Amino acid sequence: MSDRAQFVLGSVMLALAIGLLVGSVVLPPAAQGAGAGTEGRGFRYGLVTGVHGNAQQSETVYVIDDSNELIMIYEYNPRSRDLVARNAQDMRAEAARLIKLRGHEPKE
C-alpha cells in the first residue's frame, strides 16, 4: 500500500473515531420515554411522560414506584417550569377495589 493510500485511510479512520467520540461522550444521548405514552424505567421507578395536561401547554407526568406500589401524578408547565403534585395513590388498594367491582358485575 502506498504512502498516500495509508494517509487517506488513516485520515478517514481518525475522522470516524472523532465522530464516535463526540457523538457518544460530548453530546448527551437521546432521551428515552419522551414520546406520547411511552415509558422509561430506571431502578425501581417508572416514568411516563408525553401526556397532555389539564392546563394549556402543560404535561402530565406519572411516576410509578414499584417498591412501594405507589403512583404519583404531577403536572408540569414548561413556561413557568412549575411541577405541581396532583395526586398519589396506592396501586395495591386500587387494584383490590377494581377486583371487587369486577366480582359484582352482573353476568349475562
Backbone atoms as SQL, in Angstrom:
CREATE TABLE atoms (id INTEGER PRIMARY KEY, chain TEXT, resi INTEGER, resn TEXT, atom TEXT, x REAL, y REAL, z REAL);
INSERT INTO atoms VALUES
  (1, 'A', 1, 'MET', 'N', 0.857, -1.162, 0.000),
  (2, 'A', 1, 'MET', 'CA', 0.000, 0.000, 0.000),
  (3, 'A', 1, 'MET', 'C', 0.906, 1.229, 0.000),
  (4, 'A', 2, 'SER', 'N', 0.539, 2.188, -0.836),
  (5, 'A', 2, 'SER', 'CA', 1.379, 3.378, -0.958),
  (6, 'A', 2, 'SER', 'C', 1.186, 4.302, 0.243),
  (7, 'A', 3, 'ASP', 'N', 2.100, 5.229, 0.372),
  (8, 'A', 3, 'ASP', 'CA', 2.027, 6.182, 1.486),
  (9, 'A', 3, 'ASP', 'C', 0.767, 7.034, 1.402),
  (10, 'A', 4, 'ARG', 'N', 0.390, 7.400, 0.192),
  (11, 'A', 4, 'ARG', 'CA', -0.803, 8.239, 0.025),
  (12, 'A', 4, 'ARG', 'C', -2.069, 7.476, 0.441),
  (13, 'A', 5, 'ALA', 'N', -2.189, 6.218, 0.067),
  (14, 'A', 5, 'ALA', 'CA', -3.353, 5.410, 0.433),
  (15, 'A', 5, 'ALA', 'C', -3.421, 5.210, 1.952),
  (16, 'A', 6, 'GLN', 'N', -2.269, 4.992, 2.581),
  (17, 'A', 6, 'GLN', 'CA', -2.235, 4.859, 4.035),
  (18, 'A', 6, 'GLN', 'C', -2.653, 6.153, 4.715),
  (19, 'A', 7, 'PHE', 'N', -2.232, 7.298, 4.166),
  (20, 'A', 7, 'PHE', 'CA', -2.596, 8.588, 4.731),
  (21, 'A', 7, 'PHE', 'C', -4.111, 8.821, 4.638),
  (22, 'A', 8, 'VAL', 'N', -4.684, 8.513, 3.470),
  (23, 'A', 8, 'VAL', 'CA', -6.125, 8.705, 3.282),
  (24, 'A', 8, 'VAL', 'C', -6.900, 7.766, 4.206),
  (25, 'A', 9, 'LEU', 'N', -6.509, 6.512, 4.271),
  (26, 'A', 9, 'LEU', 'CA', -7.185, 5.545, 5.145),
  (27, 'A', 9, 'LEU', 'C', -7.053, 5.943, 6.615),
  (28, 'A', 10, 'GLY', 'N', -5.916, 6.392, 7.028),
  (29, 'A', 10, 'GLY', 'CA', -5.712, 6.833, 8.402),
  (30, 'A', 10, 'GLY', 'C', -6.542, 8.071, 8.728),
  (31, 'A', 11, 'SER', 'N', -6.630, 9.000, 7.782),
  (32, 'A', 11, 'SER', 'CA', -7.441, 10.205, 7.990),
  (33, 'A', 11, 'SER', 'C', -8.918, 9.861, 8.132),
  (34, 'A', 12, 'VAL', 'N', -9.406, 8.942, 7.320),
  (35, 'A', 12, 'VAL', 'CA', -10.808, 8.522, 7.404),
  (36, 'A', 12, 'VAL', 'C', -11.082, 7.837, 8.739),
  (37, 'A', 13, 'MET', 'N', -10.183, 6.963, 9.171),
  (38, 'A', 13, 'MET', 'CA', -10.374, 6.270, 10.444),
  (39, 'A', 13, 'MET', 'C', -10.308, 7.256, 11.623),
  (40, 'A', 14, 'LEU', 'N', -9.422, 8.239, 11.549),
  (41, 'A', 14, 'LEU', 'CA', -9.334, 9.242, 12.603),
  (42, 'A', 14, 'LEU', 'C', -10.615, 10.080, 12.663),
  (43, 'A', 15, 'ALA', 'N', -11.150, 10.464, 11.507),
  (44, 'A', 15, 'ALA', 'CA', -12.402, 11.234, 11.476),
  (45, 'A', 15, 'ALA', 'C', -13.553, 10.404, 12.041),
  (46, 'A', 16, 'LEU', 'N', -13.583, 9.124, 11.735),
  (47, 'A', 16, 'LEU', 'CA', -14.624, 8.239, 12.272),
  (48, 'A', 16, 'LEU', 'C', -14.507, 8.114, 13.792),
  (49, 'A', 17, 'ALA', 'N', -13.290, 7.955, 14.288),
  (50, 'A', 17, 'ALA', 'CA', -13.084, 7.834, 15.732),
  (51, 'A', 17, 'ALA', 'C', -13.481, 9.126, 16.449),
  (52, 'A', 18, 'ILE', 'N', -13.132, 10.275, 15.886),
  (53, 'A', 18, 'ILE', 'CA', -13.515, 11.546, 16.497),
  (54, 'A', 18, 'ILE', 'C', -15.023, 11.727, 16.459),
  (55, 'A', 19, 'GLY', 'N', -15.670, 11.334, 15.369),
  (56, 'A', 19, 'GLY', 'CA', -17.123, 11.424, 15.265),
  (57, 'A', 19, 'GLY', 'C', -17.825, 10.561, 16.294),
  (58, 'A', 20, 'LEU', 'N', -17.326, 9.354, 16.493),
  (59, 'A', 20, 'LEU', 'CA', -17.910, 8.480, 17.518),
  (60, 'A', 20, 'LEU', 'C', -17.697, 9.035, 18.917),
  (61, 'A', 21, 'LEU', 'N', -16.524, 9.579, 19.160),
  (62, 'A', 21, 'LEU', 'CA', -16.231, 10.155, 20.471),
  (63, 'A', 21, 'LEU', 'C', -17.143, 11.340, 20.761),
  (64, 'A', 22, 'VAL', 'N', -17.279, 12.240, 19.815),
  (65, 'A', 22, 'VAL', 'CA', -18.136, 13.414, 20.009),
  (66, 'A', 22, 'VAL', 'C', -19.593, 12.990, 20.130),
  (67, 'A', 23, 'GLY', 'N', -19.999, 12.020, 19.327),
  (68, 'A', 23, 'GLY', 'CA', -21.387, 11.584, 19.357),
  (69, 'A', 23, 'GLY', 'C', -21.792, 10.856, 20.616),
  (70, 'A', 24, 'SER', 'N', -20.868, 10.167, 21.255),
  (71, 'A', 24, 'SER', 'CA', -21.238, 9.370, 22.424),
  (72, 'A', 24, 'SER', 'C', -20.810, 9.976, 23.756),
  (73, 'A', 25, 'VAL', 'N', -19.770, 10.767, 23.777),
  (74, 'A', 25, 'VAL', 'CA', -19.256, 11.294, 25.038),
  (75, 'A', 25, 'VAL', 'C', -19.652, 12.756, 25.243),
  (76, 'A', 26, 'VAL', 'N', -19.425, 13.578, 24.253),
  (77, 'A', 26, 'VAL', 'CA', -19.629, 15.011, 24.413),
  (78, 'A', 26, 'VAL', 'C', -21.114, 15.365, 24.346),
  (79, 'A', 27, 'LEU', 'N', -21.821, 14.864, 23.357),
  (80, 'A', 27, 'LEU', 'CA', -23.241, 15.164, 23.213),
  (81, 'A', 27, 'LEU', 'C', -24.055, 14.192, 24.049),
  (82, 'A', 28, 'PRO', 'N', -25.122, 14.653, 24.706),
  (83, 'A', 28, 'PRO', 'CA', -25.924, 13.746, 25.534),
  (84, 'A', 28, 'PRO', 'C', -26.715, 12.773, 24.675),
  (85, 'A', 29, 'PRO', 'N', -26.980, 11.579, 25.188),
  (86, 'A', 29, 'PRO', 'CA', -27.776, 10.617, 24.428),
  (87, 'A', 29, 'PRO', 'C', -29.225, 11.074, 24.348),
  (88, 'A', 30, 'ALA', 'N', -29.955, 10.537, 23.401),
  (89, 'A', 30, 'ALA', 'CA', -31.363, 10.887, 23.238),
  (90, 'A', 30, 'ALA', 'C', -32.148, 10.439, 24.461),
  (91, 'A', 31, 'ALA', 'N', -33.137, 11.224, 24.837),
  (92, 'A', 31, 'ALA', 'CA', -33.965, 10.902, 25.994),
  (93, 'A', 31, 'ALA', 'C', -34.867, 9.719, 25.694),
  (94, 'A', 32, 'GLN', 'N', -35.030, 8.842, 26.637),
  (95, 'A', 32, 'GLN', 'CA', -35.920, 7.707, 26.490),
  (96, 'A', 32, 'GLN', 'C', -37.253, 8.039, 27.124),
  (97, 'A', 33, 'GLY', 'N', -38.313, 7.579, 26.531),
  (98, 'A', 33, 'GLY', 'CA', -39.632, 7.804, 27.102),
  (99, 'A', 33, 'GLY', 'C', -40.136, 9.213, 26.887),
  (100, 'A', 34, 'ALA', 'N', -39.659, 9.894, 25.853),
  (101, 'A', 34, 'ALA', 'CA', -40.083, 11.261, 25.619),
  (102, 'A', 34, 'ALA', 'C', -41.303, 11.346, 24.719),
  (103, 'A', 35, 'GLY', 'N', -41.650, 10.282, 24.044),
  (104, 'A', 35, 'GLY', 'CA', -42.805, 10.310, 23.158),
  (105, 'A', 35, 'GLY', 'C', -44.102, 10.157, 23.923),
  (106, 'A', 36, 'ALA', 'N', -45.203, 10.390, 23.238),
  (107, 'A', 36, 'ALA', 'CA', -46.512, 10.313, 23.901),
  (108, 'A', 36, 'ALA', 'C', -46.809, 8.880, 24.314),
  (109, 'A', 37, 'GLY', 'N', -47.098, 8.700, 25.587),
  (110, 'A', 37, 'GLY', 'CA', -47.496, 7.395, 26.090),
  (111, 'A', 37, 'GLY', 'C', -46.374, 6.399, 26.233),
  (112, 'A', 38, 'THR', 'N', -45.147, 6.823, 26.139),
  (113, 'A', 38, 'THR', 'CA', -44.044, 5.883, 26.286),
  (114, 'A', 38, 'THR', 'C', -43.557, 5.877, 27.723),
  (115, 'A', 39, 'GLU', 'N', -42.762, 4.904, 28.036),
  (116, 'A', 39, 'GLU', 'CA', -42.340, 4.728, 29.418),
  (117, 'A', 39, 'GLU', 'C', -40.836, 4.545, 29.475),
  (118, 'A', 40, 'GLY', 'N', -40.214, 5.182, 30.450),
  (119, 'A', 40, 'GLY', 'CA', -38.798, 4.992, 30.697),
  (120, 'A', 40, 'GLY', 'C', -38.604, 4.444, 32.097),
  (121, 'A', 41, 'ARG', 'N', -37.711, 3.490, 32.277),
  (122, 'A', 41, 'ARG', 'CA', -37.536, 2.873, 33.584),
  (123, 'A', 41, 'ARG', 'C', -36.110, 3.084, 34.068),
  (124, 'A', 42, 'GLY', 'N', -36.004, 3.319, 35.357),
  (125, 'A', 42, 'GLY', 'CA', -34.704, 3.429, 35.978),
  (126, 'A', 42, 'GLY', 'C', -34.798, 2.911, 37.398),
  (127, 'A', 43, 'PHE', 'N', -34.036, 1.896, 37.719),
  (128, 'A', 43, 'PHE', 'CA', -34.010, 1.278, 39.039),
  (129, 'A', 43, 'PHE', 'C', -35.410, 0.843, 39.466),
  (130, 'A', 44, 'ARG', 'N', -35.977, 1.436, 40.512),
  (131, 'A', 44, 'ARG', 'CA', -37.279, 0.983, 40.989),
  (132, 'A', 44, 'ARG', 'C', -38.415, 1.894, 40.562),
  (133, 'A', 45, 'TYR', 'N', -38.137, 2.911, 39.779),
  (134, 'A', 45, 'TYR', 'CA', -39.153, 3.865, 39.367),
  (135, 'A', 45, 'TYR', 'C', -39.454, 3.733, 37.876),
  (136, 'A', 46, 'GLY', 'N', -40.710, 3.965, 37.517),
  (137, 'A', 46, 'GLY', 'CA', -41.119, 4.058, 36.127),
  (138, 'A', 46, 'GLY', 'C', -41.597, 5.472, 35.878),
  (139, 'A', 47, 'LEU', 'N', -41.351, 5.992, 34.694),
  (140, 'A', 47, 'LEU', 'CA', -41.707, 7.349, 34.362),
  (141, 'A', 47, 'LEU', 'C', -42.475, 7.353, 33.052),
  (142, 'A', 48, 'VAL', 'N', -43.681, 7.912, 33.062),
  (143, 'A', 48, 'VAL', 'CA', -44.497, 8.024, 31.855),
  (144, 'A', 48, 'VAL', 'C', -44.679, 9.502, 31.576),
  (145, 'A', 49, 'THR', 'N', -44.230, 9.939, 30.394),
  (146, 'A', 49, 'THR', 'CA', -44.333, 11.340, 30.007),
  (147, 'A', 49, 'THR', 'C', -45.050, 11.456, 28.679),
  (148, 'A', 50, 'GLY', 'N', -45.256, 12.667, 28.236),
  (149, 'A', 50, 'GLY', 'CA', -45.843, 12.903, 26.923),
  (150, 'A', 50, 'GLY', 'C', -47.357, 12.919, 26.909),
  (151, 'A', 51, 'VAL', 'N', -48.001, 12.959, 28.067),
  (152, 'A', 51, 'VAL', 'CA', -49.456, 13.001, 28.154),
  (153, 'A', 51, 'VAL', 'C', -49.865, 14.454, 28.369),
  (154, 'A', 52, 'HIS', 'N', -50.786, 14.956, 27.540),
  (155, 'A', 52, 'HIS', 'CA', -51.223, 16.345, 27.661),
  (156, 'A', 52, 'HIS', 'C', -51.885, 16.574, 29.013),
  (157, 'A', 53, 'GLY', 'N', -51.605, 17.728, 29.615),
  (158, 'A', 53, 'GLY', 'CA', -52.151, 18.061, 30.920),
  (159, 'A', 53, 'GLY', 'C', -53.483, 18.775, 30.837),
  (160, 'A', 54, 'ASN', 'N', -53.991, 19.191, 31.989),
  (161, 'A', 54, 'ASN', 'CA', -55.268, 19.891, 32.061),
  (162, 'A', 54, 'ASN', 'C', -55.154, 21.325, 31.565),
  (163, 'A', 55, 'ALA', 'N', -54.104, 22.017, 31.937),
  (164, 'A', 55, 'ALA', 'CA', -53.897, 23.396, 31.508),
  (165, 'A', 55, 'ALA', 'C', -53.286, 23.418, 30.108),
  (166, 'A', 56, 'GLN', 'N', -53.393, 24.582, 29.466),
  (167, 'A', 56, 'GLN', 'CA', -52.858, 24.716, 28.117),
  (168, 'A', 56, 'GLN', 'C', -51.336, 24.595, 28.130),
  (169, 'A', 57, 'GLN', 'N', -50.795, 23.836, 27.213),
  (170, 'A', 57, 'GLN', 'CA', -49.364, 23.586, 27.045),
  (171, 'A', 57, 'GLN', 'C', -48.707, 23.010, 28.290),
  (172, 'A', 58, 'SER', 'N', -49.434, 22.216, 29.040),
  (173, 'A', 58, 'SER', 'CA', -48.847, 21.535, 30.186),
  (174, 'A', 58, 'SER', 'C', -48.782, 20.037, 29.889),
  (175, 'A', 59, 'GLU', 'N', -48.049, 19.333, 30.708),
  (176, 'A', 59, 'GLU', 'CA', -47.835, 17.905, 30.510),
  (177, 'A', 59, 'GLU', 'C', -48.060, 17.181, 31.830),
  (178, 'A', 60, 'THR', 'N', -48.762, 16.057, 31.768),
  (179, 'A', 60, 'THR', 'CA', -48.961, 15.233, 32.947),
  (180, 'A', 60, 'THR', 'C', -47.846, 14.194, 32.999),
  (181, 'A', 61, 'VAL', 'N', -47.200, 14.074, 34.154),
  (182, 'A', 61, 'VAL', 'CA', -46.090, 13.137, 34.342),
  (183, 'A', 61, 'VAL', 'C', -46.504, 12.136, 35.410),
  (184, 'A', 62, 'TYR', 'N', -46.399, 10.852, 35.092),
  (185, 'A', 62, 'TYR', 'CA', -46.725, 9.786, 36.030),
  (186, 'A', 62, 'TYR', 'C', -45.428, 9.142, 36.495),
  (187, 'A', 63, 'VAL', 'N', -45.243, 9.063, 37.806),
  (188, 'A', 63, 'VAL', 'CA', -44.087, 8.400, 38.398),
  (189, 'A', 63, 'VAL', 'C', -44.606, 7.174, 39.140),
  (190, 'A', 64, 'ILE', 'N', -44.105, 5.998, 38.758),
  (191, 'A', 64, 'ILE', 'CA', -44.564, 4.746, 39.338),
  (192, 'A', 64, 'ILE', 'C', -43.436, 4.170, 40.187),
  (193, 'A', 65, 'ASP', 'N', -43.714, 3.984, 41.472),
  (194, 'A', 65, 'ASP', 'CA', -42.745, 3.424, 42.415),
  (195, 'A', 65, 'ASP', 'C', -43.100, 1.955, 42.616),
  (196, 'A', 66, 'ASP', 'N', -42.281, 1.056, 42.040),
  (197, 'A', 66, 'ASP', 'CA', -42.566, -0.378, 42.109),
  (198, 'A', 66, 'ASP', 'C', -42.382, -0.942, 43.514),
  (199, 'A', 67, 'SER', 'N', -41.433, -0.430, 44.259),
  (200, 'A', 67, 'SER', 'CA', -41.160, -0.977, 45.588),
  (201, 'A', 67, 'SER', 'C', -42.300, -0.708, 46.562),
  (202, 'A', 68, 'ASN', 'N', -42.820, 0.501, 46.559),
  (203, 'A', 68, 'ASN', 'CA', -43.889, 0.874, 47.488),
  (204, 'A', 68, 'ASN', 'C', -45.270, 0.767, 46.870),
  (205, 'A', 69, 'GLU', 'N', -45.328, 0.355, 45.600),
  (206, 'A', 69, 'GLU', 'CA', -46.575, 0.214, 44.846),
  (207, 'A', 69, 'GLU', 'C', -47.402, 1.493, 44.908),
  (208, 'A', 70, 'LEU', 'N', -46.763, 2.585, 44.518),
  (209, 'A', 70, 'LEU', 'CA', -47.373, 3.906, 44.526),
  (210, 'A', 70, 'LEU', 'C', -47.343, 4.491, 43.130),
  (211, 'A', 71, 'ILE', 'N', -48.369, 5.260, 42.769),
  (212, 'A', 71, 'ILE', 'CA', -48.348, 6.039, 41.538),
  (213, 'A', 71, 'ILE', 'C', -48.558, 7.498, 41.920),
  (214, 'A', 72, 'MET', 'N', -47.645, 8.346, 41.460),
  (215, 'A', 72, 'MET', 'CA', -47.714, 9.770, 41.759),
  (216, 'A', 72, 'MET', 'C', -47.932, 10.519, 40.454),
  (217, 'A', 73, 'ILE', 'N', -48.863, 11.481, 40.481),
  (218, 'A', 73, 'ILE', 'CA', -49.227, 12.217, 39.282),
  (219, 'A', 73, 'ILE', 'C', -48.843, 13.679, 39.481),
  (220, 'A', 74, 'TYR', 'N', -48.064, 14.204, 38.532),
  (221, 'A', 74, 'TYR', 'CA', -47.619, 15.592, 38.562),
  (222, 'A', 74, 'TYR', 'C', -48.057, 16.279, 37.275),
  (223, 'A', 75, 'GLU', 'N', -48.217, 17.589, 37.344),
  (224, 'A', 75, 'GLU', 'CA', -48.476, 18.376, 36.148),
  (225, 'A', 75, 'GLU', 'C', -47.334, 19.372, 35.992),
  (226, 'A', 76, 'TYR', 'N', -46.714, 19.342, 34.822),
  (227, 'A', 76, 'TYR', 'CA', -45.546, 20.178, 34.546),
  (228, 'A', 76, 'TYR', 'C', -45.905, 21.231, 33.506),
  (229, 'A', 77, 'ASN', 'N', -45.599, 22.490, 33.828),
  (230, 'A', 77, 'ASN', 'CA', -45.814, 23.591, 32.895),
  (231, 'A', 77, 'ASN', 'C', -44.442, 24.085, 32.443),
  (232, 'A', 78, 'PRO', 'N', -44.081, 23.894, 31.162),
  (233, 'A', 78, 'PRO', 'CA', -42.741, 24.269, 30.721),
  (234, 'A', 78, 'PRO', 'C', -42.494, 25.776, 30.702),
  (235, 'A', 79, 'ARG', 'N', -43.542, 26.568, 30.573),
  (236, 'A', 79, 'ARG', 'CA', -43.343, 28.025, 30.548),
  (237, 'A', 79, 'ARG', 'C', -42.877, 28.547, 31.900),
  (238, 'A', 80, 'SER', 'N', -43.585, 28.181, 32.953),
  (239, 'A', 80, 'SER', 'CA', -43.217, 28.658, 34.286),
  (240, 'A', 80, 'SER', 'C', -42.285, 27.677, 35.002),
  (241, 'A', 81, 'ARG', 'N', -42.058, 26.519, 34.399),
  (242, 'A', 81, 'ARG', 'CA', -41.207, 25.467, 34.967),
  (243, 'A', 81, 'ARG', 'C', -41.684, 25.022, 36.338),
  (244, 'A', 82, 'ASP', 'N', -43.003, 24.973, 36.494),
  (245, 'A', 82, 'ASP', 'CA', -43.611, 24.516, 37.742),
  (246, 'A', 82, 'ASP', 'C', -43.962, 23.043, 37.638),
  (247, 'A', 83, 'LEU', 'N', -43.685, 22.303, 38.687),
  (248, 'A', 83, 'LEU', 'CA', -44.073, 20.904, 38.795),
  (249, 'A', 83, 'LEU', 'C', -44.998, 20.802, 40.001),
  (250, 'A', 84, 'VAL', 'N', -46.283, 20.591, 39.737),
  (251, 'A', 84, 'VAL', 'CA', -47.294, 20.590, 40.783),
  (252, 'A', 84, 'VAL', 'C', -47.772, 19.165, 41.010),
  (253, 'A', 85, 'ALA', 'N', -47.745, 18.710, 42.251),
  (254, 'A', 85, 'ALA', 'CA', -48.235, 17.368, 42.586),
  (255, 'A', 85, 'ALA', 'C', -49.758, 17.385, 42.534),
  (256, 'A', 86, 'ARG', 'N', -50.339, 16.469, 41.751),
  (257, 'A', 86, 'ARG', 'CA', -51.787, 16.405, 41.614),
  (258, 'A', 86, 'ARG', 'C', -52.406, 15.299, 42.460),
  (259, 'A', 87, 'ASN', 'N', -51.767, 14.141, 42.500),
  (260, 'A', 87, 'ASN', 'CA', -52.370, 13.008, 43.190),
  (261, 'A', 87, 'ASN', 'C', -51.305, 11.947, 43.475),
  (262, 'A', 88, 'ALA', 'N', -51.551, 11.154, 44.499),
  (263, 'A', 88, 'ALA', 'CA', -50.726, 9.984, 44.802),
  (264, 'A', 88, 'ALA', 'C', -51.669, 8.882, 45.260),
  (265, 'A', 89, 'GLN', 'N', -51.535, 7.694, 44.671),
  (266, 'A', 89, 'GLN', 'CA', -52.434, 6.594, 45.002),
  (267, 'A', 89, 'GLN', 'C', -51.651, 5.315, 45.254),
  (268, 'A', 90, 'ASP', 'N', -52.223, 4.513, 46.121),
  (269, 'A', 90, 'ASP', 'CA', -51.687, 3.188, 46.399),
  (270, 'A', 90, 'ASP', 'C', -52.218, 2.239, 45.331),
  (271, 'A', 91, 'MET', 'N', -51.339, 1.673, 44.511),
  (272, 'A', 91, 'MET', 'CA', -51.782, 0.806, 43.412),
  (273, 'A', 91, 'MET', 'C', -52.417, -0.477, 43.929),
  (274, 'A', 92, 'ARG', 'N', -51.945, -0.988, 45.048),
  (275, 'A', 92, 'ARG', 'CA', -52.490, -2.237, 45.595),
  (276, 'A', 92, 'ARG', 'C', -53.947, -2.053, 46.022),
  (277, 'A', 93, 'ALA', 'N', -54.254, -0.945, 46.704),
  (278, 'A', 93, 'ALA', 'CA', -55.628, -0.679, 47.139),
  (279, 'A', 93, 'ALA', 'C', -56.540, -0.453, 45.937),
  (280, 'A', 94, 'GLU', 'N', -56.049, 0.247, 44.928),
  (281, 'A', 94, 'GLU', 'CA', -56.859, 0.494, 43.730),
  (282, 'A', 94, 'GLU', 'C', -57.119, -0.807, 42.965),
  (283, 'A', 95, 'ALA', 'N', -56.112, -1.670, 42.878),
  (284, 'A', 95, 'ALA', 'CA', -56.298, -2.956, 42.200),
  (285, 'A', 95, 'ALA', 'C', -57.305, -3.828, 42.955),
  (286, 'A', 96, 'ALA', 'N', -57.249, -3.824, 44.285),
  (287, 'A', 96, 'ALA', 'CA', -58.213, -4.598, 45.081),
  (288, 'A', 96, 'ALA', 'C', -59.629, -4.076, 44.875),
  (289, 'A', 97, 'ARG', 'N', -59.775, -2.745, 44.790),
  (290, 'A', 97, 'ARG', 'CA', -61.093, -2.157, 44.552),
  (291, 'A', 97, 'ARG', 'C', -61.632, -2.562, 43.182),
  (292, 'A', 98, 'LEU', 'N', -60.791, -2.564, 42.169),
  (293, 'A', 98, 'LEU', 'CA', -61.229, -2.957, 40.829),
  (294, 'A', 98, 'LEU', 'C', -61.591, -4.444, 40.766),
  (295, 'A', 99, 'ILE', 'N', -60.875, -5.279, 41.501),
  (296, 'A', 99, 'ILE', 'CA', -61.202, -6.714, 41.529),
  (297, 'A', 99, 'ILE', 'C', -62.555, -6.931, 42.179),
  (298, 'A', 100, 'LYS', 'N', -62.844, -6.188, 43.254),
  (299, 'A', 100, 'LYS', 'CA', -64.159, -6.305, 43.903),
  (300, 'A', 100, 'LYS', 'C', -65.263, -5.842, 42.963),
  (301, 'A', 101, 'LEU', 'N', -65.040, -4.752, 42.237),
  (302, 'A', 101, 'LEU', 'CA', -66.036, -4.274, 41.284),
  (303, 'A', 101, 'LEU', 'C', -66.281, -5.279, 40.167),
  (304, 'A', 102, 'ARG', 'N', -65.243, -5.939, 39.723),
  (305, 'A', 102, 'ARG', 'CA', -65.383, -6.947, 38.674),
  (306, 'A', 102, 'ARG', 'C', -66.221, -8.115, 39.176),
  (307, 'A', 103, 'GLY', 'N', -66.089, -8.486, 40.451),
  (308, 'A', 103, 'GLY', 'CA', -66.855, -9.585, 41.015),
  (309, 'A', 103, 'GLY', 'C', -68.330, -9.276, 41.150),
  (310, 'A', 104, 'HIS', 'N', -68.697, -7.995, 41.230),
  (311, 'A', 104, 'HIS', 'CA', -70.094, -7.606, 41.394),
  (312, 'A', 104, 'HIS', 'C', -70.797, -7.291, 40.081),
  (313, 'A', 105, 'GLU', 'N', -70.102, -7.449, 38.957),
  (314, 'A', 105, 'GLU', 'CA', -70.738, -7.184, 37.674),
  (315, 'A', 105, 'GLU', 'C', -71.795, -8.250, 37.404),
  (316, 'A', 106, 'PRO', 'N', -72.940, -7.824, 36.864),
  (317, 'A', 106, 'PRO', 'CA', -73.971, -8.827, 36.531),
  (318, 'A', 106, 'PRO', 'C', -73.530, -9.688, 35.364),
  (319, 'A', 107, 'LYS', 'N', -73.720, -10.990, 35.493),
  (320, 'A', 107, 'LYS', 'CA', -73.341, -11.930, 34.440),
  (321, 'A', 107, 'LYS', 'C', -74.540, -12.202, 33.564),
  (322, 'A', 108, 'GLU', 'N', -74.306, -12.193, 32.276),
  (323, 'A', 108, 'GLU', 'CA', -75.395, -12.395, 31.313),
  (324, 'A', 108, 'GLU', 'C', -75.472, -13.812, 30.842);
